Amino acid sequence: MIDAKKSTIAEADVGAVLNEVDQIYSTRGRTVEHLDLKRDKPSKAEIRHAIIGPSGNLRAPAVRLGRTLLIGFEEGMYDKLLEP
């Protein structure tokens, strides 16, 4: 676990995170965007828009669950993906 307040992940370092995930769920407001990196092969611009904030760092909160990356907070997304 990394506390984003103490240690940010800059855009240049996001590649290491992306090498360890196959799917990204990103929220903006109540909208949830799903990117399947293996099947859909989204462009770098699509990935950047989904995970990088205006500060140029990885958006928060960011949670990695196995090979899935959750970006932002939308309660329904967390309920669905964290079901036992």
C-alpha positions as CSV (number, residue, x, y, z in Angstrom):
1,M,0.0,0.0,0.0
2,I,1.2,3.5,-0.9
3,D,-0.2,6.6,0.6
4,A,-0.7,9.0,-2.3
5,K,-0.4,12.0,0.0
6,K,3.1,11.1,0.9
7,S,4.3,9.4,-2.3
8,T,2.7,10.3,-5.7
9,I,3.0,8.1,-8.8
10,A,4.0,10.4,-11.7
11,E,2.9,9.7,-15.2
12,A,6.4,8.6,-16.1
13,D,6.2,5.8,-13.5
14,V,2.7,4.6,-14.4
15,G,4.2,2.1,-16.9
16,A,5.4,-0.1,-14.1
17,V,1.9,-0.2,-12.7
18,L,0.3,-1.0,-16.1
19,N,2.6,-3.9,-16.7
20,E,1.0,-5.6,-13.7
21,V,-2.7,-5.2,-14.7
22,D,-5.0,-6.5,-17.4
23,Q,-8.1,-4.4,-16.7
24,I,-8.8,-0.8,-15.6
25,Y,-12.0,0.5,-14.1
26,S,-12.0,4.3,-14.0
27,T,-14.6,6.6,-12.6
28,R,-15.5,10.2,-13.3
29,G,-18.5,11.2,-11.3
30,R,-20.9,8.3,-11.5
31,T,-19.6,7.1,-14.9
32,V,-17.5,4.0,-14.8
33,E,-15.2,3.2,-17.8
34,H,-13.8,-0.3,-18.2
35,L,-10.7,-0.8,-20.3
36,D,-9.6,-4.4,-21.0
37,L,-5.9,-4.0,-21.9
38,K,-5.5,-7.5,-23.3
39,R,-8.7,-7.8,-25.4
40,D,-9.5,-4.2,-26.5
41,K,-5.9,-2.8,-26.6
42,P,-6.9,0.8,-25.8
43,S,-4.6,3.6,-27.0
44,K,-2.1,5.3,-24.7
45,A,-4.3,8.4,-24.9
46,E,-7.3,6.5,-23.7
47,I,-5.4,4.9,-20.8
48,R,-3.9,8.3,-19.9
49,H,-7.3,9.9,-19.8
50,A,-8.6,7.1,-17.6
51,I,-5.8,7.1,-15.0
52,I,-3.9,10.4,-15.0
53,G,-5.3,13.4,-13.2
54,P,-4.8,17.1,-13.9
55,S,-1.7,17.1,-11.7
56,G,0.0,14.7,-14.0
57,N,0.0,11.9,-11.4
58,L,-2.0,8.7,-11.0
59,R,-5.6,9.7,-10.0
60,A,-6.7,8.8,-6.4
61,P,-7.9,6.7,-5.0
62,A,-6.2,3.9,-6.9
63,V,-6.5,0.3,-5.8
64,R,-4.9,-2.7,-7.4
65,L,-6.8,-6.0,-6.9
66,G,-4.8,-8.8,-8.5
67,R,-4.5,-7.8,-12.2
68,T,-7.3,-5.2,-12.0
69,L,-6.7,-1.5,-11.3
70,L,-9.6,0.6,-9.8
71,I,-9.2,4.4,-10.3
72,G,-11.5,6.9,-8.6
73,F,-14.4,6.2,-6.3
74,E,-17.9,5.1,-7.2
75,E,-19.6,3.0,-4.5
76,G,-21.4,0.7,-6.9
77,M,-18.1,-0.2,-8.7
78,Y,-16.5,-1.1,-5.5
79,D,-19.5,-3.1,-4.3
80,K,-19.6,-5.1,-7.6
81,L,-15.8,-5.8,-7.8
82,L,-15.2,-6.5,-4.1
83,E,-18.1,-9.0,-3.7
84,P,-16.9,-12.2,-2.0
